[in-house]
Amino acid sequence: MGSEQGGSPISPAPRSLSERRYAALWPRARESFERATRVMPGGNTRTQLYVAPFPVYGATAQGSQIELVDGAVVDDFLLNYTASAVGHGHPKVGEAIDEALSLGSPFGVPSDSEIALALQITERFGVDRVRFTSSGSEATWQAIRGARAFTGKSRIAKAEGGYHGGFDLVDVSVTKFGESSCLGIPESPGMGDDILKSVTVFPYNDLDGALERLQPHADDLAAIIIEVFLNSGGSIPGDPDYLRGLQSWCVDNDVLLIVDEVATWRTSFAGAVSDYGISPDLLCLGKALGGGFAIGAFSGREEVMAVFDPRQAGFVRHAGTFNAHPVTMVAGRTVLEILDPATVQKMSQLGDRITEGIVKIGNELDLPLTASNYGSIGRIHFGRRPPRNAREASDLPSRVDLHRLLLERNILIGPEGRFSTCSETTGEQVDRLLEAVSEMAPIALLGMGLSDTAVGAHPTKERS
Ligand code: PMP
């Protein structure tokens, strides 16, 4: 049985004024958190979701809004870290799932639902072959395994600030950086000592610096894994010349290029890669593809993906009890139908409007406040100009205060300042976000006008 006794305090005493106001404003969330800490370390099963002194808790969600356990209905710009690209409880996704459930699944033998989604993916993203996993992390992990098997080489290279999932091989130099650029730093205690022998880290958006790091390993490098848009690393679009330069270096050196679009595929109809004119050997997808359910997919050229064919000698093993779960497959198909070119464009335009609006607020108030986005995914930065790499992003002040303060105005963004839009996001919601930012950003940055109690900030159910 879990017990509070002898453990760490349930939630640390609030430190900043914004923290104190927040702690007073969400008593039900505090209660949930207190119950949670009795049974889960840190009260949580996803490190990222912890916000001091406790996170807000969701009760229900519909479209682009979430009702919190405290009763507030908030405009959701976090959207489960971009995964809810068709919003919450989309009726078409619901219908498709009901139908899949009525068939009684999963079966433990393959089903046609898998073929249908695979077909849609190959057509939309221009890949030859695809396989499904239950998470984005598994997709990148299998892609790496496939690349190693295909090339017969074992080292992989990743960009500083690139996030490719929670497993040891790639959880290096994501948020932690060494003194010298590109010294590989494991993100967590508990990772094996040998990891750094298999991973080379190179700088993002600096082609010369990257090639300098990569060239000595040309002979033992199986693959480079990269995001065309550094999402977790700071909402930083890759320079087209940088990305194309990496691709041609890969071609010249028999190194595979794995593009990780687990998060970013929803920014353009055929993924961000299509905007850059890059054709990776392997392409990883996930997050929004599952319509709110757990999914990942890795795909690519027929010749490379053939290593997973169990009819071949020496094939690569790919396991997973819930891979290609029929419910997720039909949800995925529906998501791809909803996210047609016009909807993707509308979401991107709203993303652009958020960035433009925040830049304008920063200029008008003369504050170090700006934003960057790639289509429907972006981030607010407390700086005069958007960062060009994850190091610059991590040097900027924290945005957690803004996350807490915006909740007082019924707006949810990520504690890191992340925002995204979905098919259900409206222009009115963007207006509300911008209005709340212009009110709260000066307070978050300068502590101006902040009193101990959140006056006039009352959670309300009346919202649409
Ligand atoms: N790659 C990228 C680019 C991601 O953004 C993420 C998730 N944030 C992952 C991989 C891992 O996906 P999952 O959380 O589904 O394992």
Boltz pocket constraint, residues with backbone or C-beta under 6 A from the ligand:
constraints:
  - pocket:
      binder: B
      contacts: [[A, 81], [A, 134], [A, 135], [A, 136], [A, 137], [A, 138], [A, 140], [A, 163], [A, 164], [A, 165], [A, 166], [A, 227], [A, 231], [A, 232], [A, 260], [A, 261], [A, 262], [A, 263], [A, 264], [A, 286], [A, 287], [A, 295], [A, 296]]
      max_distance: 6.0
